[in-house]
């Protein structure tokens, strides 16, 4: 069993109440100063929370994890479950088929005739120390 220790002081995404698709800030994943863990053995997960309310005509909300090699052109690495009902949903999202790229961001994607209103949060957790930088 792997132990995930949250070394992040700033969430990857934390939205107020939003009713439109929202992109989080892109962050660069950096090693911790005294990091002795080899990068290829460090494992990451994304802990997500969506508080879904309202909407009409098939409203949906979904967390998407994106990566980038340059900090500006993002590609989808993993997606959370598409939510369709009013509730608070928590989920752990993994990127099993793709590596964690040097830059990462989270986005909340809303849909439907009238999209729902959501409060979303995404935290990055790892089996070893790391830092996030937006520069």
Secondary structure as a PSIPRED ss2 file (coil, helix, strand):
# PSIPRED VFORMAT (PSIPRED V4.0)

   1 X C   1.000  0.000  0.000
   2 X C   1.000  0.000  0.000
   3 X C   1.000  0.000  0.000
   4 X C   1.000  0.000  0.000
   5 X E   0.000  0.000  1.000
   6 X C   1.000  0.000  0.000
   7 X C   1.000  0.000  0.000
   8 X C   1.000  0.000  0.000
   9 X C   1.000  0.000  0.000
  10 X C   1.000  0.000  0.000
  11 X C   1.000  0.000  0.000
  12 X C   1.000  0.000  0.000
  13 X E   0.000  0.000  1.000
  14 X E   0.000  0.000  1.000
  15 X C   1.000  0.000  0.000
  16 X C   1.000  0.000  0.000
  17 X C   1.000  0.000  0.000
  18 X E   0.000  0.000  1.000
  19 X C   1.000  0.000  0.000
  20 X C   1.000  0.000  0.000
  21 X C   1.000  0.000  0.000
  22 X E   0.000  0.000  1.000
  23 X E   0.000  0.000  1.000
  24 X C   1.000  0.000  0.000
  25 X C   1.000  0.000  0.000
  26 X C   1.000  0.000  0.000
  27 X E   0.000  0.000  1.000
  28 X E   0.000  0.000  1.000
  29 X E   0.000  0.000  1.000
  30 X E   0.000  0.000  1.000
  31 X E   0.000  0.000  1.000
  32 X C   1.000  0.000  0.000
  33 X C   1.000  0.000  0.000
  34 X C   1.000  0.000  0.000
  35 X C   1.000  0.000  0.000
  36 X C   1.000  0.000  0.000
  37 X C   1.000  0.000  0.000
  38 X C   1.000  0.000  0.000
  39 X H   0.000  1.000  0.000
  40 X H   0.000  1.000  0.000
  41 X H   0.000  1.000  0.000
  42 X C   1.000  0.000  0.000
  43 X C   1.000  0.000  0.000
  44 X E   0.000  0.000  1.000
  45 X E   0.000  0.000  1.000
  46 X E   0.000  0.000  1.000
  47 X E   0.000  0.000  1.000
  48 X E   0.000  0.000  1.000
  49 X E   0.000  0.000  1.000
  50 X E   0.000  0.000  1.000
  51 X E   0.000  0.000  1.000
  52 X E   0.000  0.000  1.000
  53 X E   0.000  0.000  1.000
  54 X C   1.000  0.000  0.000
  55 X C   1.000  0.000  0.000
  56 X E   0.000  0.000  1.000
  57 X C   1.000  0.000  0.000
  58 X C   1.000  0.000  0.000
  59 X C   1.000  0.000  0.000
  60 X E   0.000  0.000  1.000
  61 X E   0.000  0.000  1.000
  62 X E   0.000  0.000  1.000
  63 X E   0.000  0.000  1.000
  64 X E   0.000  0.000  1.000
  65 X E   0.000  0.000  1.000
  66 X E   0.000  0.000  1.000
  67 X E   0.000  0.000  1.000
  68 X E   0.000  0.000  1.000
  69 X C   1.000  0.000  0.000
  70 X C   1.000  0.000  0.000
  71 X C   1.000  0.000  0.000
  72 X C   1.000  0.000  0.000
  73 X C   1.000  0.000  0.000
  74 X C   1.000  0.000  0.000
  75 X E   0.000  0.000  1.000
  76 X E   0.000  0.000  1.000
  77 X E   0.000  0.000  1.000
  78 X E   0.000  0.000  1.000
  79 X E   0.000  0.000  1.000
  80 X C   1.000  0.000  0.000
  81 X C   1.000  0.000  0.000
  82 X C   1.000  0.000  0.000
  83 X E   0.000  0.000  1.000
  84 X C   1.000  0.000  0.000
  85 X C   1.000  0.000  0.000
  86 X C   1.000  0.000  0.000
  87 X E   0.000  0.000  1.000
  88 X E   0.000  0.000  1.000
  89 X E   0.000  0.000  1.000
  90 X E   0.000  0.000  1.000
  91 X E   0.000  0.000  1.000
  92 X E   0.000  0.000  1.000
  93 X E   0.000  0.000  1.000
  94 X C   1.000  0.000  0.000
  95 X C   1.000  0.000  0.000
  96 X C   1.000  0.000  0.000
  97 X C   1.000  0.000  0.000
  98 X C   1.000  0.000  0.000
  99 X C   1.000  0.000  0.000
 100 X C   1.000  0.000  0.000
 101 X C   1.000  0.000  0.000
 102 X C   1.000  0.000  0.000
 103 X E   0.000  0.000  1.000
 104 X E   0.000  0.000  1.000
 105 X E   0.000  0.000  1.000
 106 X E   0.000  0.000  1.000
 107 X E   0.000  0.000  1.000
 108 X E   0.000  0.000  1.000
 109 X E   0.000  0.000  1.000
 110 X E   0.000  0.000  1.000
 111 X E   0.000  0.000  1.000
 112 X C   1.000  0.000  0.000
 113 X C   1.000  0.000  0.000
 114 X E   0.000  0.000  1.000
 115 X C   1.000  0.000  0.000
 116 X C   1.000  0.000  0.000
 117 X E   0.000  0.000  1.000
 118 X E   0.000  0.000  1.000
 119 X E   0.000  0.000  1.000
 120 X E   0.000  0.000  1.000
 121 X E   0.000  0.000  1.000
 122 X E   0.000  0.000  1.000
 123 X E   0.000  0.000  1.000
 124 X E   0.000  0.000  1.000
 125 X E   0.000  0.000  1.000
 126 X E   0.000  0.000  1.000
 127 X C   1.000  0.000  0.000
 128 X C   1.000  0.000  0.000
 129 X C   1.000  0.000  0.000
 130 X E   0.000  0.000  1.000
 131 X E   0.000  0.000  1.000
 132 X E   0.000  0.000  1.000
 133 X E   0.000  0.000  1.000
 134 X C   1.000  0.000  0.000
 135 X C   1.000  0.000  0.000
